[in-house]
Amino acid sequence: MLHLPEMSLPQMLREQAARRPDALAIRQKEFGIFKPFTWAEYYARARHIGLGFTALGLHEKGHLAVLSENRIEWVLAQFGAGLVGAVTVGVYSTSPAVEVAYVLNHCDAEVIVCEDQEQVDKVLERREELPKLHRIVVIETKGMRAYPADLVISFAALEELGRASEADHRHLIEERLARQKLDDIGLMIYTSGSTGRPKGAMLSWRNMRAQARAVISKLGLDENTSHLSYLPLCHVAEQMLTTVAPLYLGSRIDFGESLRTVQEDLREVAPSMFLGVPRIWEKLASSIHIKLMEAGGVRKRLFDTFYAACEPFAEVPPHKRSLKQRLTFTLGYWLVFRALLNFIGLRTTKIAMTGAAPISPKVVRFFRTIGVPLVEVYGATETSGMATGQTLDHLVPGSVGSPGEGIEMKRGEHDELLVRGEVVFAGYYKNEAATRAAIRDGWLHTGDVVAEQGGEWRIVDRLKDIMITAGGKNLSPSEIENTVKASPYIKECIVIGEARKYVSALIQIEFDIVAKWAEERGLAFTHFRSLVEAPEVRELIEAEINAANDSLAQVSHIRRFHLLTKELDHDDDEVTATMKVRRSNIQQKYAAEIEGLYAGA
């Protein structure tokens, strides 16, 4: 059993700074160069930021919001607030002003840290809806000269304010850390809001400590682990690996240049651990397919040969493979796979994860075949991160592994997954009814339908998403959708079937791959819509759907489909900030197209 200190994350930051002051804690990429920060610098800067927040009027137990992409200032603000006893609330940087305003108003934010002018403008656009917000801190000040100085202050000025006030408040942080308890709320994470308004899930320091215990023991992490932080820090999965585990381990975090340079940063950083949501793995797979299409000829045939040879033992741990299997993979690795792993930046990765949403088993097997040590994990905001996970020694296709240390699981009514343990969150902010509905008799009702065999758990679908056809058959839309999305040509699939005679789907193409396919065949197109409307593209997608149908039960076959002529967009309220499909919104928006799929049925 893994033992961790009985300390909150801010207390652990102070502890790491005292224990290993000169060890590397964070690297931040600036102008193409990674700038290092030690644990002593991490703690000192966070302390100054915390004192600066206090000078701005952030109260103990008050709420600080952060609206920014991942960068060192994000975690400095988070732990600056934590050191003075305040609660941090993350806001997605991709959110439009109306969603930003909702979160800031609902969480009662007193101060917000914004990345740049664009994010500040979102806040100011809805300023009248935010009565409790009294100061805005901006990290990048370009274009900010004319903004009101009594409302907006730079991050650098905030840090200097805290540094200047340290002499007069020498014992403030020590006093607040001394009375900080593990049951205090330290972080608030808003749910994606795929079915309604986002809810503010409150995570205590105890929740986060329990999550650290679960993820460290399950994944075999240690102080030498390195991680590239790029998924939004207002998502529990990234918090798990950027703040929670590293603060207890003393391991290193790297912040890249931006979300748009992830693949380049991966190649440069070569992290020992990597987390990707399904969309990231699908994009990495697409980039590999494009490279293979460009290479063509001998190299493409070489890849196909070794992939076909290695795929049958993709889930067999390397030390359990036969001599022939080891020789086959070694030859394939040096001739083909090594270059592909270098291309995606994962050649030195010791553990890679996929989670946060369902993923096609074919995508998982693709990466395992070429040598990525990929495991599936399952968790939720309400479980403070990972609840179950596979291990590299025991990979069962389609499962999400077994519970993490200190976590209990069982099946409830309708095979709903129930979770118990210190990882279960403290409740929803200002929503006691939702909290009571989620946590009953000490068990968290996740809303996920599961199956279990031999201690391995499999997520079937969301309970609310299970469809019943007109013939009374129960269908899992995510199973159908992920089977279809295994095609490199299909980016999104939204299945329709509730109370219908057969299954149909709305399909969004993977533009880059289909465009490359069209170019190779000399098909003319000018933009997304013109490509989609080409008869040859429809024939391509129809063939891919027919191939997917071959691996599905007859009742789950997609009989008809409609090709979307635009990409689903967060600004159009079609997907959430985490790219989860808002089914009800899409079904309303494309009601005419859906009815057309059933015309004359």
C-alpha positions, 0 to 999 in steps of 0.5 A: 500500500502506498503511503503519502504524507497527510498534507494538502497540495500547498503544504506539499509544495512547501515540503518539496521546496524544503526537501529538494530546493534545487531540483527541477520542478517545471520547465516553461517554453518561451521563444523556443527555449525551455526555461527551468524552475526549481522547487524553491523558485516554484514555492517562492513565486507562488508565495508572492502571488498568494500575497499579491492576491491577498493584497487585491482582496481575495479572501481566505476561502474565496474563489479565484478563477483562471482563464488561460491555456496551460502555462506556469502562471496557471499553476502559480496562480492556483498554488498562490491561491492555495497557500493563502487558503483560497479556492481555484476555479478553472475556466476553458480558454476556448469558451465564449463570453456567455459561458465564461460569465456563467461560470464566473457568476456561478462560482462567485469569483472575486479575482480572475487571472486571464491569459491575454487581451482576448480573454480579458475582453470576454470578461469585460463583455459581461462585466455587469453580470459579475457583481463579486468580481473586483479585479482582473489579472492579465498575464500577457499585457500586449494591447492592454495599455488603455484598460482601467488600472483600477480593475486590471493589473498585470501578473508581473505587477501582482507578483511584485505587489506580493513580494513587496508586502512579504515583509509586512505579512511574514507569517500570513502564509504559515498561519494559513497553511497551519490551519489548512485541513485535508477536508478543505475545498482546494479546487473547483472543476466545472463539468462539461455541460454536455446535457445542460448547464455545467456544475461546479464539482468541489474537490477537497485536498483529501480527494486530491491526495487520494487521487495521487495515491491511486494514479501513482500506484496504478501507473507506477509513477516516481520522482523521475517521471516527466509529463508535458502539460497541454490538456486544459488545466480546468479538466480533472485529467490534466490536474491529476498529472500536472499538479496532484501526482507531481506535488507528492512525487516531486516529479517534473512538468513541462509546459509547451509553447501552446496547444497548437504546438503539442506534437513539436513539443512532444518531440522536443520534451520526449516525456516518460508519461503521456495522456491523450483524450481519444480525439488526441489519439485519433489526430495522432493516428491521422497524422501517421496515416497522412505520412504513410500516404505521402510516403507510398511505395516501398515504405508504405508496403513495409509498414503494412507488412510489419503492422499485419505481423505485429498486430496479433500480439499487440496486447501481449506484454514484451516479456511474455512474447515468444522469440519469434514475436520479439524478433518480428517486432524488433525488426519492425521497430528498427525498420518502420515503427521507430521513425513513427514513434519519433514523429509523434514524440512518444519513442521514450514514453514508458506509460501512455494513457487514453481516457475521459471519453470512449475510444475505438478499440482499433485506435488503441490496438493501432498504437499498441502495435507500433510500440506505444505503451498505451493503457485505458483508464476511466474516471470522472470529475466526481472521482477526482480523476482516474478511478480504474486503469489497465496495467501494461502487464495485463491488457484486456481489449475493451476494458478500462482495467481494475480500480485504483488503490483505495477505490471500491466499485460495484454495479447498481440498478441497471448495471450503473457503476457505483464508486466509493472511496476518498476520491469521491468529490465533496459535492456540487457548489450551490446544488445540494439536490444534484449532490444528493442525487449523485452521492447516495449512502456513500456511493457515487452514482456515475451514470455509466453502465458497466460490465465486469468480468474477472476483476476487469471493468468495461464501460458500456455507455452513459445510462442516459444515452442508451437507445431503445429502437422502435423494435424494443432493442437496447443499443449503445450509441458509443459502441457504434460510433467508436466502431465507425470512428475507427476509420481514418476518414471519419472524425465524428459519428452521431448515431440516431436510433431512439424509437426509430425503425433502424439506426442512422447517423450524422457523419463528419469527415476527417478533413485532412485525410479525406482531402489528401485522399481526394488530391491523390485521385485528382478530385477538385474541391475548394473548401470543406463543403465542396469536398463533402458534396463530392459523390466520390467522397460519399462513396468512400464514407459509405464503404467505411460505414459498411466495413464498420457494420460488418463488425456490429450486430445486425440491429446496430447497423447504420442503414442511412447517413447524412454527411455534415457540411461543416465541422462541429463547433464549440461556438455553435454550441454543438460540442463542449469545450472538451469536444464532447458532442451535445447530442440534444443540441445537434438533434434539434439543429439537424432535425430536418436532415434526421427526418430525411434519413427516415423519409419513406421508411 
